[in-house]
């Protein structure tokens, strides 16, 4: 991999910030209003609470944001869905507490432009808003005899 290019990184990051500022809510054809907030932006930079993604991985995710609005507005159906009961941090009376909440994920998988495969993940915690959670760049396709299957990072909608 090439060496870190701070100018390229900062430009891509600023474009992503501008996208979030201009598109605070996107009207999804399938799910209604999708909120873009700091949680989704932070997830483009970090995987988990404190594991920073590689700078090239971040740039690719930032660049995919320009496709988010047309995909969400145009696709009437999502391709993946999962839900699980999870312990999440909540703020109550200026205190951070842990509570069990139902966390739901939706994924929209599509091929854009010149056969670029992308997956956009949305998330909802409890009764909160549906938020943009992640953009996953193209993935590898493997073959075994006449069967093709895709490796989508870990396939974990929370982490990817």
C-alpha positions as CSV (number, residue, x, y, z in Angstrom):
1,X,0.0,0.0,0.0
2,X,1.1,3.6,-0.6
3,X,2.2,5.9,2.0
4,X,-0.2,8.1,3.9
5,X,-1.3,11.1,1.9
6,X,-2.7,13.7,4.4
7,X,-3.9,16.1,1.6
8,X,-5.9,13.4,-0.1
9,X,-7.3,12.1,3.2
10,X,-8.3,15.5,4.5
11,X,-10.0,16.4,1.1
12,X,-12.0,13.2,1.1
13,X,-12.9,13.7,4.8
14,X,-14.1,17.3,4.2
15,X,-16.2,16.1,1.3
16,X,-17.8,13.6,3.6
17,X,-18.5,16.2,6.2
18,X,-20.1,18.5,3.6
19,X,-22.3,15.6,2.5
20,X,-23.5,14.9,6.0
21,X,-24.2,18.6,6.5
22,X,-26.2,19.0,3.3
23,X,-28.1,15.7,3.7
24,X,-29.1,15.5,7.4
25,X,-32.2,13.4,6.3
26,X,-32.6,11.3,3.2
27,X,-36.0,10.0,2.2
28,X,-35.6,6.3,1.6
29,X,-38.1,4.7,-0.7
30,X,-38.1,1.6,1.4
31,X,-37.9,2.9,5.0
32,X,-38.8,6.6,5.1
33,X,-36.5,9.2,6.7
34,X,-32.9,8.2,7.2
35,X,-30.9,10.4,9.5
36,X,-27.2,11.1,8.9
37,X,-25.5,11.9,12.2
38,X,-22.1,11.7,14.0
39,X,-22.6,8.0,14.8
40,X,-22.6,7.0,11.2
41,X,-19.8,9.4,10.3
42,X,-17.7,8.1,13.2
43,X,-18.3,4.5,12.0
44,X,-16.7,5.4,8.6
45,X,-13.5,6.2,10.5
46,X,-13.6,3.6,13.3
47,X,-14.5,0.0,13.5
48,X,-15.8,-0.6,16.9
49,X,-15.2,1.8,19.8
50,X,-11.5,2.5,19.3
51,X,-10.1,0.6,16.3
52,X,-9.3,3.1,13.6
53,X,-9.8,1.9,10.0
54,X,-6.9,2.2,7.6
55,X,-6.8,5.6,5.9
56,X,-7.3,4.2,2.4
57,X,-10.3,2.3,3.7
58,X,-11.7,5.5,5.2
59,X,-11.2,7.4,1.9
60,X,-13.1,4.7,-0.1
61,X,-16.0,4.8,2.4
62,X,-16.1,8.7,2.2
63,X,-16.1,8.5,-1.6
64,X,-19.0,6.1,-1.6
65,X,-21.3,8.6,0.2
66,X,-22.1,10.4,-3.1
67,X,-24.1,7.3,-4.1
68,X,-26.0,7.0,-0.8
69,X,-28.8,9.4,-1.6
70,X,-29.7,8.0,-5.1
71,X,-29.6,4.5,-3.8
72,X,-31.8,5.1,-0.8
73,X,-34.2,7.2,-2.8
74,X,-34.4,4.8,-5.7
75,X,-34.4,1.3,-4.1
76,X,-37.8,0.2,-2.8
77,X,-36.5,-3.0,-1.1
78,X,-33.5,-3.8,1.1
79,X,-31.5,-6.9,0.6
80,X,-30.5,-7.8,4.2
81,X,-32.1,-7.4,7.6
82,X,-31.1,-8.4,11.1
83,X,-32.0,-7.6,14.6
84,X,-30.7,-8.4,18.0
85,X,-31.1,-7.4,21.6
86,X,-27.9,-5.6,22.6
87,X,-26.5,-3.7,25.6
88,X,-26.1,-0.1,24.4
89,X,-25.0,3.2,26.1
90,X,-27.8,5.6,26.8
91,X,-27.8,9.1,28.3
92,X,-30.2,9.6,31.1
93,X,-30.2,12.8,33.3
94,X,-26.6,13.6,32.3
95,X,-25.4,10.0,33.1
96,X,-24.3,7.3,30.7
97,X,-26.0,4.0,31.5
98,X,-26.1,0.6,29.8
99,X,-29.5,-0.7,28.7
100,X,-30.8,-3.6,26.7
101,X,-32.3,-2.4,23.4
102,X,-33.5,-4.0,20.2
103,X,-31.0,-3.0,17.5
104,X,-32.1,-3.4,13.8
105,X,-30.0,-3.3,10.7
106,X,-30.9,-3.0,7.0
107,X,-28.5,-3.3,4.1
108,X,-28.9,-2.1,0.6
109,X,-26.6,-3.9,-1.8
110,X,-26.2,-2.5,-5.3
111,X,-23.9,-2.2,-8.3
112,X,-23.2,1.4,-9.3
113,X,-21.4,3.1,-12.2
114,X,-18.9,0.7,-13.8
115,X,-19.8,-2.4,-11.9
116,X,-18.7,-1.1,-8.5
117,X,-20.4,-3.1,-5.8
118,X,-21.4,-1.3,-2.6
119,X,-23.4,-2.0,0.5
120,X,-25.0,0.7,2.6
121,X,-26.1,-0.2,6.1
122,X,-28.7,1.5,8.2
123,X,-29.3,1.1,11.9
124,X,-32.1,1.7,14.5
125,X,-31.6,1.4,18.2
126,X,-34.8,0.9,20.2
127,X,-37.4,3.5,19.3
128,X,-34.9,5.9,17.9
129,X,-34.5,7.1,14.3
130,X,-33.1,5.0,11.5
131,X,-29.6,6.3,10.9
132,X,-27.0,5.8,8.2
133,X,-24.5,3.4,9.7
134,X,-21.9,2.4,7.1
135,X,-20.8,2.2,3.5
136,X,-18.9,-1.0,2.5
137,X,-16.8,-0.8,-0.7
138,X,-16.6,-3.5,-3.3
139,X,-15.9,-7.0,-2.0
140,X,-14.2,-10.1,-3.4
141,X,-16.1,-12.8,-5.3
142,X,-14.8,-16.3,-4.9
143,X,-15.7,-19.4,-6.9
144,X,-16.0,-23.0,-6.0
145,X,-16.7,-25.2,-9.0
146,X,-19.8,-23.6,-10.6
147,X,-20.9,-21.7,-7.4
148,X,-20.0,-18.0,-6.8
149,X,-20.2,-16.4,-3.4
150,X,-19.1,-13.0,-2.1
151,X,-16.9,-12.3,0.9
152,X,-18.3,-9.2,2.5
153,X,-15.6,-8.4,5.1
154,X,-16.9,-10.2,8.2
155,X,-20.6,-10.0,7.2
156,X,-21.3,-8.4,10.5
157,X,-23.6,-5.4,9.9
158,X,-22.5,-3.8,13.2
159,X,-18.8,-3.9,12.4
160,X,-18.6,-3.5,8.6
